Amino acid sequence: MYSGNSGSVKLRIHPLMVSFAFASTFVVILCICFNPRWESNDDVAMSMVTHGYGLAAYSSPNLLFSNVLWGYLVRGLPTVHGILGYSLATLAVATLVGTAILYFLARMGVSYLTGLLVLILVLSRPVLFPQFTINAGLLTCAAVLGWLAHVRNHCTFCLVASCILAFLGYLVRSQEFALVLAVALPFLPWQLLGKHRKTQVAFTLLACAIVGALLFDQWSNSGPEWSYYWKLNWARAPFTDFDAESRLLAQPDVMARHGLSRNDVELISSWFFVDRQIADPARLRAIVMELGPTAMTTSFGSGLTAIASLSRPELFPLLVSAVGLLALTFRRRLLMSWVLCLGGLFAMGFVGRPGILRVYIPLLVLLVIVPVAFKPSRSGFGRIAAVSLLAIAGFANADLLIREAHVSDRMVAEAQMSHFIARDSIVMWGSSFPYEFMFPLIGTNSVARSLKMFGLGVSTFAPYSIARAEEEIGKGLIARLQSADGILIAADKQLLKLLGTYCAEHYGTQMNTTVAYESNLWTVYNARCNVPGGPPSG
């Protein structure tokens, strides 16, 4: 334990500075050697909303997936050499997490060598392929590690820093924060909460901050301009995120009663909400109620699939490390955490969301860093085994990531050569537009940022979206599709086929498509369905 003399200040500051130096250098080196890109298009969309380009008609802190307070914080960051504030915040989170993990491990007596091996293993993918859900989970993992350091050393700084990290994790993605915290329940400082006033105050303030952030977020997204968005959002989720589509397609009598064709159902499940006649929230809710719950056998199989997804190649180095460290440490609390982790993953699969990589990574990171903090064995063999395991896993992980990053870099470079310019907005539908490659983490393609995008997705009817703005002035997708000029649309052939069938079923016309722009990564079509008896859709 540290004493209260001046020497204690040195001992506290020194590990923190060393940890920050290692973590920041590691992040910078990865960004210099490779071109980090987003793991999914969610972060691209949130960056667009934050800074008012692409899908967004204007800048807004209402990021939907993250708390509005995080939106205000990120929106306040400057653009540095073309790198937007959202990207800077993501890199800052990676640096903060790396610093916290190294520092807390050092405070618990773990060597810097072991800490660096942990850092390389757990932080490489989140830097090269960042995603906000991963960041939220990693912030929460770091907070749990800090609480363990507080329990061992009664370190007030560790307690305060951990609560701040946990709050940031909540702001970035509340669901992942809750999941990681649930798996970490055996490691929370329960004994200190019962008798240690500082810990009680810190956790009370954390709980109050989370409740306050939740209420402010709900208030910020609850005005009349958000009314239709939320009605549709809750009604469409069973079709886009779970298994309502397959269950409805298996019951044509239910479709007929609600006036939907098979093509209409597939359109709804493919995020086509712009026709309010078929994507009517009241109708969708009524259909889900009539369908009833998912069959138990299907859900159980999906739950097992979720657990089996832990063996995916991207997760394998983390999984092997976590299992090996469990064998070396084998504490009851750690075993309980594993049970909670597997139970949580099974539950996710049971409700229809198995195998989501970004959800799994923080859970495995937690199951790696906690046993390292416990120091698997005080014997020389145990220490050597743990270090060797981390080194081998880190090397395997690096080999996999380097190959992924080289492929990604080539695709990003190719995407940055795209300079398509359009006067009107382009309908972006599905995965046909390479968001992650067109807008990499530190990319500065001003031509791509100037594109106006009519996005079909979560934010279609959000108040700040270009899609909603154009719908409100009569230039929505349906109106433009039937106009003489048609629409510009980036979509794959299967989605275009659905749109062609939609034109035939609802307007008695055939859809004409011509290629307006084509590259190896994406194609823009001009589509019209105002010519009865025209040629088949392309």
C-alpha positions in Angstrom: 0.0 0.0 0.0 1.2 3.5 -0.8 2.1 5.8 2.0 1.2 9.5 2.2 4.6 11.0 1.7 5.9 12.7 -1.4 7.4 9.5 -2.8 3.9 8.0 -3.2 3.1 10.7 -5.7 5.9 9.5 -7.9 4.8 5.9 -7.6 1.3 6.8 -8.6 2.2 9.0 -11.6 4.9 6.9 -13.0 2.9 3.8 -13.9 0.2 6.0 -15.4 2.6 7.8 -17.6 4.3 4.6 -18.7 1.0 3.0 -19.4 -0.2 6.0 -21.5 3.1 6.1 -23.4 2.9 2.4 -24.3 -0.8 2.5 -25.2 -0.7 5.7 -27.3 2.5 4.5 -29.1 0.8 1.2 -29.9 -2.3 2.9 -31.4 -0.2 5.3 -33.4 2.0 2.6 -34.9 -1.1 0.6 -36.0 -2.6 3.7 -37.6 0.7 4.4 -39.4 1.3 0.9 -40.6 -2.3 0.2 -41.7 -5.5 2.2 -42.6 -8.0 1.3 -39.9 -11.6 0.9 -41.2 -14.9 0.5 -39.4 -16.0 -3.0 -38.5 -19.6 -2.2 -39.6 -21.5 0.6 -41.3 -23.1 1.7 -38.0 -20.2 3.8 -37.0 -20.1 5.4 -40.5 -23.8 6.4 -40.1 -23.2 7.8 -36.6 -20.2 9.8 -37.9 -22.5 11.2 -40.6 -25.1 12.2 -38.1 -22.5 13.7 -35.8 -21.0 15.9 -38.5 -23.9 16.4 -40.9 -23.0 14.7 -44.1 -23.9 11.6 -46.2 -27.2 10.3 -44.7 -27.8 13.4 -42.5 -29.2 16.7 -43.7 -27.6 18.4 -40.6 -25.5 17.7 -37.6 -27.1 16.1 -34.6 -26.0 14.6 -31.3 -28.9 12.1 -31.4 -26.9 9.0 -32.5 -29.7 6.5 -31.6 -27.2 3.7 -30.8 -25.2 5.8 -28.3 -26.4 8.1 -25.6 -27.1 11.7 -26.7 -24.5 12.9 -24.1 -21.8 11.0 -26.1 -23.2 12.6 -29.2 -22.7 16.1 -27.7 -19.2 15.2 -26.6 -18.1 13.8 -29.9 -19.7 16.6 -31.9 -17.7 19.1 -29.9 -14.4 17.6 -31.1 -12.6 19.4 -33.9 -11.6 18.0 -37.3 -7.8 17.5 -37.4 -6.2 17.2 -40.9 -9.4 15.9 -42.3 -10.0 13.3 -39.5 -13.4 13.9 -38.1 -14.2 14.2 -34.4 -16.0 10.9 -34.3 -12.9 9.1 -35.5 -10.7 11.0 -33.0 -13.1 10.0 -30.2 -12.8 6.3 -31.3 -9.0 6.4 -31.3 -9.0 8.2 -28.0 -11.2 5.5 -26.5 -8.8 2.8 -27.7 -5.9 4.7 -26.1 -7.8 5.3 -22.9 -8.7 1.6 -22.6 -5.1 0.5 -23.3 -3.7 3.0 -20.7 -6.3 1.8 -18.1 -5.6 -1.9 -18.6 -1.8 -1.5 -18.4 -2.1 0.8 -15.4 -4.5 -1.3 -13.4 -2.5 -4.5 -14.1 0.6 -2.7 -13.0 -1.1 -1.6 -9.7 -2.0 -5.3 -9.1 1.6 -6.4 -9.5 1.5 -7.7 -13.1 4.7 -7.0 -15.0 4.8 -4.6 -17.9 5.9 -7.5 -20.2 2.7 -9.4 -19.4 0.6 -6.2 -19.6 2.0 -5.4 -23.1 1.2 -9.0 -24.3 -2.3 -8.5 -23.0 -2.5 -5.1 -24.7 -1.4 -6.5 -28.1 -3.8 -9.4 -27.9 -6.9 -7.4 -26.8 -6.5 -4.0 -28.5 -5.2 -4.8 -32.0 -8.5 -5.7 -33.6 -10.4 -2.8 -31.9 -7.9 -0.4 -33.4 -7.7 -1.8 -36.9 -11.4 -2.6 -37.1 -13.1 -0.4 -34.5 -16.8 -0.6 -33.7 -18.7 1.4 -31.0 -20.1 -1.7 -29.3 -16.6 -3.1 -28.9 -15.5 0.2 -27.5 -18.3 0.3 -25.0 -17.5 -3.3 -23.9 -13.8 -2.6 -23.6 -14.4 0.6 -21.5 -16.5 -1.6 -19.1 -13.8 -4.3 -19.0 -11.3 -1.7 -18.0 -13.6 -0.4 -15.3 -14.0 -3.9 -13.9 -10.2 -4.3 -13.8 -9.9 -1.0 -12.0 -12.4 -2.0 -9.4 -10.4 -5.2 -8.8 -7.3 -2.9 -8.3 -9.3 -0.8 -5.9 -10.2 -3.9 -3.9 -6.6 -5.0 -3.7 -4.9 -1.7 -3.0 -7.8 0.6 -1.7 -6.7 2.9 -4.5 -9.0 5.9 -4.6 -7.8 6.9 -8.0 -8.5 3.4 -9.4 -12.1 3.6 -8.0 -12.8 7.1 -9.5 -11.2 6.3 -12.8 -13.1 3.0 -13.1 -16.4 4.7 -12.4 -15.7 7.2 -15.2 -14.7 4.4 -17.6 -17.9 2.6 -16.7 -20.0 5.7 -17.3 -18.3 6.2 -20.7 -19.0 2.6 -21.6 -22.7 3.1 -20.8 -22.8 6.3 -22.9 -21.2 4.6 -25.9 -23.5 1.5 -25.9 -25.7 0.8 -22.9 -26.6 -2.8 -23.9 -23.0 -3.9 -24.2 -22.2 -2.1 -21.0 -25.0 -4.1 -19.2 -23.9 -7.4 -20.8 -20.3 -7.1 -19.8 -21.3 -5.9 -16.3 -23.6 -8.9 -15.9 -20.7 -11.3 -16.8 -18.4 -9.4 -14.4 -20.8 -9.6 -11.5 -18.6 -12.1 -9.5 -15.8 -9.6 -9.7 -17.6 -6.4 -8.5 -16.4 -5.1 -5.1 -19.4 -6.4 -3.2 -17.6 -6.6 0.2 -16.4 -3.0 0.0 -19.9 -1.9 -1.1 -21.2 -3.1 2.2 -18.8 -1.3 4.4 -16.5 1.1 2.6 -18.0 4.6 2.4 -15.8 5.8 -0.6 -16.9 2.8 -2.6 -20.6 3.3 -1.7 -20.4 7.0 -2.7 -18.6 6.3 -6.0 -21.2 3.6 -7.0 -24.1 5.8 -5.9 -22.8 8.6 -8.1 -22.2 6.3 -11.0 -25.8 5.0 -10.7 -27.2 8.5 -10.5 -25.1 9.6 -13.6 -26.4 6.6 -15.6 -30.0 7.3 -14.6 -29.6 10.9 -15.4 -28.0 10.1 -18.8 -30.8 7.7 -19.6 -33.6 10.2 -18.8 -31.9 13.0 -20.8 -31.5 10.6 -23.7 -35.1 9.7 -23.6 -36.2 13.3 -23.3 -33.9 14.3 -26.3 -35.5 11.7 -28.5 -39.1 12.1 -27.4 -40.4 15.2 -29.2 -43.2 15.1 -31.7 -40.7 15.0 -34.6 -39.7 11.5 -33.2 -43.1 10.1 -32.8 -43.4 8.2 -36.1 -39.8 7.1 -36.0 -40.3 5.2 -32.7 -43.6 3.7 -33.7 -42.0 2.3 -36.8 -38.7 1.3 -35.0 -40.4 -0.9 -32.5 -42.7 -2.4 -35.1 -40.0 -3.3 -37.7 -37.5 -4.8 -35.2 -39.1 -8.3 -35.3 -38.7 -8.4 -39.1 -35.3 -6.9 -39.5 -33.5 -8.2 -36.4 -35.3 -11.4 -35.5 -37.2 -14.2 -37.2 -40.7 -12.7 -37.9 -40.1 -12.8 -41.6 -39.5 -16.5 -41.9 -42.5 -17.2 -39.6 -44.8 -15.0 -41.6 -43.7 -16.4 -44.9 -44.5 -19.9 -43.6 -48.1 -18.7 -42.9 -49.6 -17.3 -46.2 -53.0 -17.0 -44.6 -51.7 -14.5 -42.1 -50.1 -12.5 -45.0 -53.4 -12.6 -46.9 -55.4 -11.3 -44.0 -53.2 -8.3 -43.6 -53.0 -7.6 -47.3 -49.3 -8.4 -47.8 -47.6 -10.3 -50.6 -44.5 -12.4 -50.1 -42.6 -9.7 -51.9 -43.9 -7.1 -49.5 -42.7 -9.1 -46.5 -39.3 -9.5 -48.0 -39.2 -5.8 -48.7 -40.0 -4.9 -45.1 -37.4 -7.3 -43.8 -34.9 -5.6 -46.1 -35.5 -2.2 -44.5 -37.9 -0.9 -47.2 -40.1 1.3 -45.1 -40.8 4.2 -47.4 -44.1 2.9 -48.5 -46.2 3.5 -45.4 -49.0 1.4 -46.7 -47.0 -1.9 -46.4 -44.7 -0.8 -43.6 -47.6 0.5 -41.4 -46.5 0.2 -37.7 -50.0 -0.8 -36.5 -50.2 -3.6 -39.1 -46.7 -4.9 -38.3 -47.5 -5.0 -34.6 -50.8 -6.9 -35.2 -48.9 -9.4 -37.4 -46.3 -10.1 -34.7 -49.1 -10.6 -32.1 -50.8 -13.0 -34.4 -47.6 -15.0 -35.1 -47.0 -15.6 -31.5 -43.6 -16.7 -29.9 -40.9 -18.4 -31.8 -40.8 -22.2 -31.7 -38.7 -23.4 -28.7 -36.8 -25.9 -30.8 -35.7 -23.2 -33.2 -34.7 -20.9 -30.4 -32.8 -23.6 -28.6 -30.8 -24.4 -31.7 -30.1 -20.7 -32.3 -28.8 -20.5 -28.7 -26.4 -23.3 -29.3 -25.3 -21.6 -32.5 -24.5 -18.5 -30.5 -22.2 -20.4 -28.2 -20.6 -22.3 -31.1 -19.8 -18.9 -32.7 -17.1 -18.4 -30.0 -14.9 -20.6 -32.2 -14.9 -18.2 -35.1 -11.4 -17.6 -36.4 -11.5 -13.9 -35.4 -12.2 -14.9 -31.8 -10.1 -18.0 -31.6 -6.9 -16.4 -30.2 -8.9 -14.7 -27.4 -10.9 -17.9 -26.7 -7.8 -20.1 -26.4 -6.2 -17.5 -24.1 -9.3 -17.2 -21.9 -9.6 -21.0 -21.6 -5.9 -21.5 -20.9 -5.9 -18.8 -18.2 -9.0 -20.3 -16.7 -7.2 -23.7 -16.4 -4.1 -22.0 -14.9 -6.2 -19.9 -12.4 -9.4 -21.8 -11.9 -11.1 -19.7 -9.3 -14.7 -20.1 -8.4 -15.5 -16.5 -9.3 -13.9 -16.9 -12.7 -15.8 -20.1 -13.4 -19.1 -18.3 -12.4 -18.2 -15.5 -14.9 -17.8 -18.1 -17.6 -21.2 -19.6 -16.8 -22.7 -16.1 -17.0 -21.0 -15.4 -20.3 -22.2 -18.7 -21.9 -25.7 -18.1 -20.5 -25.8 -14.6 -21.9 -24.6 -15.7 -25.4 -27.2 -18.5 -25.3 -29.9 -16.0 -24.4 -28.9 -13.8 -27.3 -29.1 -16.7 -29.7 -32.4 -17.8 -28.2 -34.1 -14.5 -29.1 -32.6 -14.6 -32.6 -29.3 -12.7 -32.4 -26.5 -15.3 -32.5 -22.9 -14.8 -33.6 -22.5 -11.0 -33.5 -18.7 -10.6 -33.4 -18.7 -7.1 -31.8 -20.7 -8.4 -28.8 -18.4 -11.3 -28.2 -15.0 -9.6 -28.2 -15.4 -7.6 -25.0 -16.7 -10.6 -23.1 -13.6 -12.7 -24.1 -11.4 -9.7 -23.3 -12.9 -9.6 -19.8 -12.2 -13.4 -19.4 -8.6 -12.8 -20.4 -7.6 -9.7 -18.3 -9.3 -10.8 -15.1 -7.3 -14.0 -14.6 -4.1 -12.1 -15.6 -4.9 -9.7 -12.8 -5.2 -12.7 -10.4 -1.8 -13.8 -11.5 -2.5 -17.4 -12.7 0.2 -19.0 -10.5 2.9 -17.8 -8.2 5.1 -20.7 -9.3 7.7 -20.0 -12.0 6.1 -22.6 -14.3 2.7 -20.9 -14.0 4.1 -17.5 -14.9 6.0 -18.9 -17.8 2.9 -20.8 -19.0 0.7 -17.7 -18.8 3.2 -15.5 -20.6 3.8 -18.1 -23.3 0.1 -18.5 -23.8 -0.4 -14.8 -24.3 2.6 -14.5 -26.6 1.5 -17.4 -28.8 -2.1 -16.1 -28.9 -0.9 -12.6 -29.7 1.3 -13.8 -32.5 -1.6 -15.9 -34.0 -3.9 -12.9 -33.7 -1.4 -10.6 -35.3 -0.9 -12.9 -38.2 -4.6 -13.1 -38.8 -5.1 -9.4 -38.5 -2.2 -8.4 -40.7 -3.7 -10.5 -43.5 -7.1 -9.0 -43.0 -5.7 -5.5 -42.8 -3.7 -5.8 -46.0 -6.9 -6.9 -47.9 -8.8 -4.1 -46.2 -6.2 -1.5 -47.1 -6.4 -2.5 -50.8 -10.1 -2.2 -50.8 -10.0 1.2 -49.0 -7.5 2.5 -51.5 -9.7 1.4 -54.4 -12.8 2.9 -52.8 -10.9 6.2 -52.3 -10.5 6.4 -56.1 -14.2 6.6 -56.6 -15.3 10.1 -57.5 -18.9 9.7 -58.5 -20.9 13.0 -58.2 -24.7 13.2 -58.4 -27.0 16.2 -58.4 -29.8 14.4 -56.5 -29.6 12.1 -53.5 -28.6 8.4 -54.1 -30.8 5.7 -52.5 -28.5 3.5 -50.5 -30.0 0.2 -49.9 -28.5 -2.8 -48.2 -24.8 -3.7 -48.2 -24.3 -2.7 -51.9 -22.6 0.5 -50.9 -19.2 0.0 -49.3 -19.6 2.4 -46.4 -16.7 1.1 -44.4 -14.2 1.4 -47.4 -15.5 4.7 -48.7 -15.3 6.3 -45.2 -12.4 4.7 -43.3 -11.5 5.8 -39.9 -8.9 8.4 -41.0 -10.0 8.8 -44.6 -10.4 12.3 -46.1 -12.3 11.8 -49.4 -14.1 15.0 -49.7 -16.0 13.9 -52.9 -17.5 10.9 -51.0 -18.5 13.2 -48.1 -20.3 15.5 -50.5 -22.7 12.7 -51.7 -26.3 13.1 -50.5 -27.6 9.7 -49.4 -31.2 8.6 -49.1 -30.6 5.8 -46.7 -32.8 2.8 -46.2 -32.1 1.7 -42.7 -32.5 2.5 -39.0 -32.3 6.3 -39.5 -34.6 6.5 -42.5 -37.3 8.4 -40.7 -35.1 10.1 -38.1 -35.7 13.9 -38.0 -32.2 14.8 -39.4 -32.1 12.3 -42.2 -32.1 13.3 -45.9 -34.6 10.5 -46.5 -37.1 12.1 -44.2 -36.5 15.6 -45.5 -37.1 14.5 -49.1 -40.2 12.5 -48.2 -41.7 15.6 -46.5 -41.2 17.8 -49.6 -42.7 15.2 -52.0 -39.3 14.0 -53.4 -39.4 10.6 -51.6 -38.3 7.3 -53.1 -41.7 6.3 -54.4 -42.4 9.6 -56.0 -39.1 9.8 -57.7 -39.3 6.1 -58.7 -42.4 6.9 -60.7 -41.0 10.2 -62.2 -39.6 10.6 -65.7 -36.0 10.9 -64.3 -36.4 8.0 -61.9 -34.0 7.5 -59.0 -30.3 6.8 -58.5 -30.0 3.7 -56.4 -27.1 1.6 -55.1 -28.5 -1.9 -54.5 -27.7 -5.5 -55.3 -29.6 -7.4 -58.0 -31.7 -9.3 -55.5 -33.0 -6.0 -53.9 -33.6 -4.6 -57.4 -35.6 -7.7 -58.2 -37.8 -7.1 -55.1 -38.2 -3.5 -56.2 -39.2 -4.6 -59.7 -41.8 -6.9 -58.3 -43.1 -4.1 -56.0 -43.6 -1.9 -59.1 -45.5 -4.7 -60.9 -47.7 -5.6 -57.8 -48.6 -2.1 -56.7 -48.5 0.1 -59.8 -48.9 -2.4 -62.7 -45.7 -1.3 -64.3 -42.3 -2.9 -65.1 -39.2 -1.3 -63.8 -36.4 -0.1 -66.1 -32.9 0.0 -64.8 -29.7 1.4 -66.4 -26.2 1.6 -65.0 -25.3 5.2 -64.1 -21.9 4.3 -62.5 -19.9 1.1 -61.9 -16.7 0.2 -60.1 -15.4 -3.0 -58.6 -16.9 -2.2 -55.2 -20.3 -0.6 -56.0 -22.8 0.1 -58.8 -25.3 2.9 -59.1 -28.4 2.3 -61.2 -31.0 4.6 -62.6 -34.4 3.0 -61.9 -37.9 3.9 -63.1 -41.2 2.1 -62.8 -43.4 4.5 -64.9 -43.3 2.7 -68.2 -46.1 0.1 -68.5 -45.1 -2.7 -70.8 -41.4 -1.8 -70.8 -38.6 -4.2 -70.8 -37.9 -6.4 -67.7 -35.9 -5.0 -64.8 -32.1 -5.3 -65.2 
